[in-house]
Amino acid sequence: MAELQFWIGVHGVIEHHGKILVLRRAPSMTYKPGAWDLPGGHLAANETFEQGLAREVAEETGLAIEIDRLLGANKAPGPYVQLLFACRPASAQRAVTLQPHEHSDWRWITLSELAELGELIPYLDQIIARGMLAWVTR
């Protein structure tokens, strides 16, 4: 059996005072437009996991982050593996600057508010069910 190529994704659970940052995917996105997601994306070939996550978060939100620890890995549908990291903002800045072709909205929310947002990107449901966000103050 031939081995498949995998994409590696890096995503940040950016926490500040018991709230996490979520982004709403732009209507123009081909996969799950309008679904809520965590900041992050694909790892480039020459990056460490931490470098890729910091780059993706900066590109998508304008925020600099400090990475605390690896929360775990998640196998999403298709050839996609995600590494999820606990993070926090590196500065007092909390306002987010979005790339309109990628995201249309952002919010700092509690875990209980997450269920009220509407459609979540499927992996987000998976990591919640696995308890990977249980460390965030509710």
N, C-alpha and C positions, 0 to 999 in steps of 0.2 A: 504494500500500500504506500502510495506516495505521500510524503509529508507536505502539509499545507504551510504557506507563508502566513504569518500573523502580523497584524498591526498591534503596536503597543500604545495604549493610551495612558496619560497621566492626568489625574483630576484632583483638585484641591477642595477639601472640606474646610473652608476658611471661616473660622469661628471668632466672634467678638462678643463678649458679654452674653453668652448663651444663645446667640443667633448665628446662623450661617448664611453665606451669600449664595443665592441662586439666580440663574439667568434664564430668560425665556428665549427660546430659539426663534429666529426671524421667520416670517411667513414664507420667505423665498428659499429656505433650507429644504433640500430634497428629502432628508430623513427627519421625521417627526417635527415638522414645523409647528410652532406654538407650544411645544412641550417645555417644561421646566427642567433645567439641567444644572450641573455643577461646572464651575470654570475648569477648563483644561482642554486637552486635545492630543494629537499624535506626537509621538517622540520622533525627533529627527535623528538620523543615523549617527552623528558625531556628538550627541548630547548625553549627559548623565540624566537619570530620571529627574533629579532635582533641578537641573538646568532647564530641561524641557518644560517642567511644570511652571517654573518661575517665568519663562518666556511666554508660555501660553496664557497664563493669568495676566501678565502685563499687556499682551496684545489684546486680549478680550475685555479687560476691565480698566486698564491704566493703573492698577494697584501693584505695589511691590509687596511681596510676602516673605514671611519666615516660615520655613518648613520644620515642624516639630518631630514628626515620626510617620512611618509607613503604617497605615491602618490595615492594609491587606490588599489582596488581588481579587479580581472578579472576572469571570469569563462571560463575556456578552455574546449574544447570537452572532454567528458568522466568525470569521477569523480575527477576533478582536479580544485582547486581554487588557484589562485596565488595572493600573496601580492607583490606589487612593491614599492620599496623604492628609494628615491633620496639619492645618496651617493657621496662621494668624496674620493680620496686616502688619507690615513692617514699620508703618508710621501712623500718625494720627488721621491720615486721610481715609475717609470712608465713602466718599462720593465715587461713583463708578462712571467711566467713560466707555460706552459701548461702540462696537463696530456694527453699524446698522445692517450690513449684509449677513451678519452672524447672529445677533441678538437684538431683541426689540424692547426688553424690559429687564429690570433687576430689582432684587429686594433682599434685605436682611431680615430673616424670619426665624422663628423658633421651630423646633421639630414638630410640635403640635400644629403649627400653622401650615406646615408643608403639605399635610393631607388635605387642606382646604384650597390649595392653589388650583387644582384641576389636573390636567394631564401631566404626568411626570415622564421623563425619558425612562424607558424600561429598566436600565441598569440601576437607576436610583431606587426604584421599587425593590429590586433585588438586594441592594446593599442595606436598605432599611430592614427588610425581612431577616437578613443575616445578622442584624445587630451591630453593624459596622459604624453606626452613628450614635450608639447608645452613650458614648462618652460625652456628648454635647449636653450641657445643662438644659434641662427642660423647663 
